[in-house]
Amino acid sequence: MSEQKIKDHCRKVSQEVIKLLGPVECLLEPLQDGINFGSDAYFVVIKNGDEQRNLFVKVPPQSNDIKQFFFESLPDDFYMFEREFYVYNLLRSLFKTVIEDQNQDPEDILDFFPIPLTSPGEMTFSRGMEEPLVFENLSTLGFEMWKDEFNGFDFDHANIAMKTYGTLHALGLVLHEENILKDVNLLKLLNMDITKSIFNESGLEMTDKGFKAFIIWMKDHHENEESICKLEDQLRNRNYTKMMTEMFTEGKNHELQVVLHGDASSNNMLFKYDKT
């Protein structure tokens, strides 16, 4: 998606969603390589006189050969951007309904779930490939990621993360148990077989390289020998495909069904800190 198309769409959002009137200046800053793995992303500043809003935009990758290779190696029915668009624009509203039905405040419970800035229009299956996914740039509001990625969270951050995972899974559980998930497109996008999506030759080659790189790193840093042996065994004859298939099948057949977000990992969480 061209930068000009992204600018045009952000101007449309500024008028139809944010309600900035008059001509709008739009400035794009690409997210640096290595931070966003599966898409192109931009920090966007829109200005109208003295008024300014800061946005974060995600689009299918075109600017980086590695990201584009990864994206193009996915099966045609993986629907990565279509799924993400539906999750933020439809699934969030279903969660909100579930919470309101219990006479609770959805904004308090859903504070972990960014609100998309989406122009009015029909929710079509392919819309996620046709227009950018737009959010407010939360970093300008004081939110930031945990810095020590390799050593993991301290207790306070881990406590918040576990509460967030629990909230996401509990809400998904209610959607399944109350049979609220009725949208045909959303059901199709959520009910995917991840093993079929990543077990093509390109995906397997990337997984092999990831295993090998991680094993080398563990050996160089004198990590636990038993753990290294287990990884080497998983890599041998691609035994990890059997393990993943067994775990996926067990999860799909489990009595408790939830909604899993593939990017809901601790290193992707944003935290906001008191000034004290």
C-alpha positions in Angstrom: 0.0 0.0 0.0 1.5 3.3 -1.1 2.3 6.0 1.4 0.0 8.4 -0.6 -2.9 6.0 -0.1 -2.1 5.8 3.6 -2.1 9.6 3.9 -5.3 9.9 2.0 -7.0 7.3 4.3 -5.7 9.1 7.4 -7.2 12.3 6.1 -10.5 10.5 5.7 -10.3 9.2 9.2 -9.5 12.6 10.6 -12.7 14.0 9.0 -15.1 11.1 9.5 -14.0 9.6 12.8 -11.9 12.2 14.6 -14.0 15.1 13.2 -11.2 17.5 12.3 -12.7 20.1 10.0 -10.9 21.8 7.1 -7.6 20.9 5.4 -5.4 18.4 7.2 -1.6 18.1 7.0 -0.5 14.4 7.2 3.1 13.4 8.1 4.3 9.7 8.0 7.2 8.1 9.9 7.8 4.4 9.2 8.4 2.1 12.1 12.0 1.0 12.1 12.9 -2.5 10.8 13.0 -5.3 13.4 10.2 -4.0 15.6 7.1 -5.0 13.6 7.5 -8.5 12.1 4.5 -9.2 9.8 3.4 -5.8 8.5 4.5 -2.3 7.5 3.7 0.2 10.3 3.8 4.0 10.5 3.5 6.7 13.1 1.2 9.3 11.6 0.8 12.9 12.7 -2.3 14.8 11.4 -2.5 18.5 11.9 -5.3 21.0 11.4 -4.0 24.4 12.5 -3.2 24.2 16.2 -4.9 20.8 16.6 -2.9 17.7 16.3 -3.6 13.9 16.6 -1.1 11.1 16.6 -2.0 7.8 14.9 -0.5 4.3 14.5 -1.2 2.6 11.2 -0.6 -1.0 10.0 -0.7 -2.2 6.4 0.4 -5.3 4.5 4.2 -5.3 4.0 5.8 -3.9 0.9 8.8 -1.9 2.2 10.9 -4.8 3.5 12.0 -7.8 1.4 12.1 -10.2 4.4 8.6 -9.2 5.7 7.2 -9.4 2.2 8.7 -12.8 1.6 7.2 -14.1 4.9 3.8 -12.6 4.0 3.8 -14.0 0.4 4.8 -17.4 1.7 1.7 -17.7 3.8 -1.2 -19.8 2.3 -3.9 -17.9 0.4 -6.4 -18.8 3.1 -4.3 -17.5 6.0 -6.1 -14.1 5.9 -3.8 -12.4 8.3 -4.9 -8.8 7.7 -8.5 -9.7 7.2 -8.6 -11.4 10.6 -6.9 -8.6 12.4 -9.3 -6.1 10.9 -12.3 -8.1 12.1 -10.8 -8.8 15.5 -10.4 -5.1 16.3 -13.6 -3.9 14.6 -16.1 -6.6 15.3 -14.8 -8.9 18.1 -14.1 -5.9 20.4 -17.7 -4.8 20.0 -18.9 -8.3 20.9 -16.8 -8.2 24.0 -18.3 -4.8 24.8 -21.8 -6.3 24.5 -21.0 -9.2 26.8 -19.7 -6.9 29.5 -22.7 -4.5 29.2 -25.0 -7.4 29.6 -23.5 -8.0 33.0 -24.0 -4.3 33.9 -20.3 -3.6 34.1 -18.2 -0.9 32.6 -16.7 -2.1 29.3 -14.2 0.7 29.0 -12.6 -0.3 32.3 -12.4 -4.0 31.4 -11.4 -3.5 27.8 -8.6 -1.1 28.5 -6.2 -3.6 27.1 -7.9 -3.7 23.7 -7.1 -0.7 21.5 -10.0 1.1 19.9 -9.7 1.2 16.1 -10.3 4.5 14.3 -12.3 3.0 11.4 -14.3 5.0 8.9 -18.0 4.2 8.6 -18.8 1.5 6.0 -19.8 -2.1 5.4 -17.7 -4.8 7.2 -16.6 -6.8 4.2 -14.4 -9.9 4.3 -11.5 -8.2 2.4 -11.6 -4.8 4.0 -8.5 -5.5 6.0 -6.5 -5.8 2.8 -8.1 -2.8 1.2 -7.5 -0.1 3.8 -5.1 0.6 6.7 -5.8 -0.4 10.3 -5.7 2.8 12.2 -5.3 3.4 16.0 -4.4 6.3 18.2 -0.6 6.3 18.8 -0.6 5.3 22.5 3.1 6.1 22.9 2.3 9.8 22.8 -0.1 9.2 25.7 2.6 7.8 27.9 2.4 4.1 27.1 5.6 2.1 26.5 6.8 -1.5 26.1 8.8 -3.4 28.7 12.5 -2.7 27.9 14.1 -5.9 29.3 12.7 -8.3 26.7 15.2 -11.2 27.2 15.1 -11.3 31.0 11.3 -11.0 31.2 8.9 -9.2 33.5 9.3 -8.3 37.2 6.4 -9.4 39.4 4.3 -6.3 39.0 4.4 -6.4 35.2 3.8 -10.2 35.2 0.8 -9.7 37.4 -0.8 -7.2 35.0 0.0 -9.4 32.0 -1.6 -12.5 33.6 -4.7 -10.5 34.5 -4.9 -9.3 30.9 -4.6 -12.8 29.4 -7.2 -14.0 31.8 -9.6 -11.2 30.8 -9.1 -11.9 27.1 -9.7 -15.7 27.5 -12.7 -15.3 29.8 -14.4 -13.0 27.4 -13.7 -15.4 24.6 -15.1 -18.3 26.7 -18.4 -16.4 27.2 -18.7 -15.7 23.5 -18.4 -19.5 22.8 -20.6 -20.6 25.7 -23.4 -18.1 25.0 -23.2 -18.8 21.2 -22.7 -15.1 20.5 -20.2 -15.6 17.7 -22.6 -15.7 14.7 -21.0 -13.5 12.0 -20.0 -15.9 9.2 -16.8 -14.1 8.3 -15.6 -13.7 11.9 -16.3 -17.4 12.5 -14.3 -18.3 9.4 -11.4 -16.1 10.4 -11.2 -17.3 14.0 -11.7 -21.0 13.3 -8.4 -21.6 11.5 -6.1 -24.6 11.5 -2.7 -23.0 12.3 -0.8 -26.2 11.5 -2.0 -26.1 7.9 -1.0 -22.4 7.6 2.6 -22.7 8.8 3.5 -26.3 7.7 4.2 -25.3 4.1 7.8 -25.6 2.9 8.6 -21.9 3.4 7.2 -21.9 6.9 9.1 -25.0 7.8 12.4 -23.6 6.5 11.9 -20.5 8.6 11.1 -22.5 11.6 14.2 -24.7 11.1 16.4 -21.7 10.9 14.8 -20.3 14.1 15.4 -23.5 16.0 19.0 -23.6 14.8 19.7 -20.0 15.7 18.1 -20.4 19.2 20.1 -23.6 19.9 23.4 -21.8 18.9 22.5 -18.9 21.1 21.8 -21.2 24.1 25.1 -23.0 23.6 27.0 -19.8 23.3 25.4 -18.6 26.6 26.0 -22.0 28.4 22.3 -22.5 28.9 20.8 -25.7 30.4 22.1 -28.7 28.5 18.8 -30.7 29.0 16.8 -27.9 27.4 19.2 -27.7 24.4 18.9 -31.5 23.9 15.1 -31.2 23.9 15.2 -28.5 21.3 17.6 -30.5 19.1 15.2 -33.5 19.4 12.3 -31.3 18.3 14.3 -30.1 15.3 15.4 -33.6 14.3 13.1 -34.8 11.5 11.0 -31.8 12.2 9.5 -33.5 15.3 8.1 -30.1 16.3 5.4 -30.5 13.6 4.1 -33.6 15.5 4.2 -31.8 18.8 2.4 -28.7 17.5 -0.2 -30.8 15.7 -0.9 -32.8 18.9 -1.2 -29.6 21.0 -3.4 -27.9 18.4 -5.7 -30.9 18.2 -6.0 -31.2 21.9 -6.8 -27.5 22.2 -9.5 -27.6 19.5 -11.2 -30.5 21.2 -11.0 -29.1 24.8 -14.2 -28.4 26.6 -13.1 -24.8 27.3 -12.9 -22.8 24.0 -11.5 -19.3 24.1 -10.3 -16.6 21.6 -6.5 -16.6 21.1 -4.8 -13.6 19.6 -1.5 -14.6 18.1 0.2 -11.2 18.9 -1.0 -11.3 22.5 2.5 -11.9 23.9 4.0 -10.1 26.9 6.6 -8.4 24.8 3.8 -6.7 22.8 2.1 -5.2 25.8 2.1 -1.5 26.5 2.2 -0.1 30.0 1.5 3.3 31.4 3.2 4.4 34.6 2.2 6.8 37.3 4.6 9.8 37.5 5.5 8.7 41.0 
